[in-house]
Structures are given as structure tokens and as C-alpha cells.
Amino acid sequence: MYTHIVVTTEGSHIDHAAVRHAAGLTRALGARLTLLHIVPDAREVLSADTDLSVSPQELERAWFQEGERALAEGTVDAACSRLSAVQRAAGHRSVARAIIEECAALGGDLLVMATHGRSGWQRLMQGSVAEDVVHHAHMPVLLVHQGTA
């Protein structure tokens, strides 16, 4: 059914429940598992009038380092023999678009993501990467509520 499962990290941390869920599916199906972390383009995330003491390049370097730590944690959580970890820059793409395109480029046939379950004002202000992915992905997407045991 599925031969290559891709699970994403959210921001700088890994959602342990989503990784464990994807790893369980991977083992049950004899599939491969890829952990994917997308680093947003700091210039796209920050508004022009944001006053920071660091440059966008320094911010992106910090996000890459945090992503490396998240992928290392996910590797421990997954404990799969057919596992790889990939980190990509979003560039000028949205994080959702980058996730979809990178999953396809990796040959993933199932995408697993954590969802925060935000609603109301929080969802309006912060948006939902997972929702955007679900609406635009050309492969099945499995959402695991963050913190699910």
C-alpha cells in the first residue's frame, strides 16, 4: 500500500506522537520513513518593519540548527532501520507548498503531520500549515493530533 512515508516536523521541534505513529506504520508495512524539516525563508516570515538584533541569515542558521536537533530527536523516536532525515529550505515557497513539493520529490506516497488543533482567533491569526497541506497535497495526508499518545 504505502512504500515511503514522510513525516514532517513543525517549526523547531518534532512531534513525538506523529513520528511514533509514522514509524509504526513503516514497520507494519515494511516501508521506508523519511523525517522532513522545512526551514522557512526568514525574509518571508518577518515583515519589513520587524526590528531584530539578528539578520534574516542568522535567524535561518538558527532555525537550521534547531531543525537538526529536532531531526536527531525524531531519529531516536522512530527507531527504524529504513530511515532518513532531510532538511530543506523553503526558499520563496510557503512552508506548506515546500512540504508538498519536497514530499513528492522524495517519492513519498503518504505524508504524516502533527496538528495543533487550533481554533477560533488562534487559527485565524496563526493559520494552519497542516490544513493548507491537506487542501493542496496530491498524496494522502494523515494528521496526528499533537500530543496523542
C-alpha positions, -999 to +999 in steps of 0.1 A: +000+000+000+025+026+011+062+022+004+076+055+015+062+075+044+073+111+051+067+127+084+073+164+089+085+184+119+067+215+130+089+245+135+119+237+156+106+207+174+095+172+164+061+159+175+069+126+191+034+111+186+034+118+149+069+103+144+060+072+165+027+068+145+046+070+112+073+047+124+047+021+135+031+023+100+065+020+084+074-012+104+039-027+098+041-020+060+078-027+055+081+008+041+108+035+043+105+065+065+118+100+059+118+127+085+114+161+068+121+195+083+114+227+063+132+259+073+111+289+063+126+319+045+132+345+072+125+373+048+091+358+040+082+353+077+094+387+090+078+419+080+099+447+066+094+467+098+104+440+122+132+452+144+155+424+153+190+423+165+199+395+141+199+393+104+175+370+084+205+349+075+214+344+112+178+336+120+177+310+093+210+295+105+195+292+140+164+275+125+186+250+106+204+242+138+171+237+157+159+215+128+190+194+131+182+188+168+146+180+160+156+155+133+180+138+157+152+135+183+129+121+156+155+096+146+156+083+181+118+082+184+114+064+151+139+036+157+135+023+121+161+006+101+150+022+068+151+058+080+165+090+066+163+126+078+161+156+054+162+193+060+153+217+032+150+255+029+115+267+019+130+294-003+103+317-015+077+289-012+053+288+017+061+261+043+030+241+032+040+243-005+076+233+004+063+203+024+042+191-006+069+196-032+097+180-011+075+150-002+068+145-039+105+149-048+114+123-022+089+099-036+067+099-006+033+082-010+019+091+025+026+123+044+022+123+082+019+156+100+011+168+135-017+192+140-022+215+169-060+216+167-061+254+169-095+270+165-111+305+167-088+335+170-056+315+173-063+297+140-072+330+123-040+347+134-015+318+131-031+298+102-027+261+098+001+247+077-015+212+081-048+225+067-031+241+038-012+209+030-044+188+032-061+211+007-033+211-018-014+178-015-016+152-043-009+123-019-028+110+012-021+131+044-025+116+078-029+141+106-019+131+142-031+155+169-001+169+187+005+151+220-016+120+211-002+090+230 
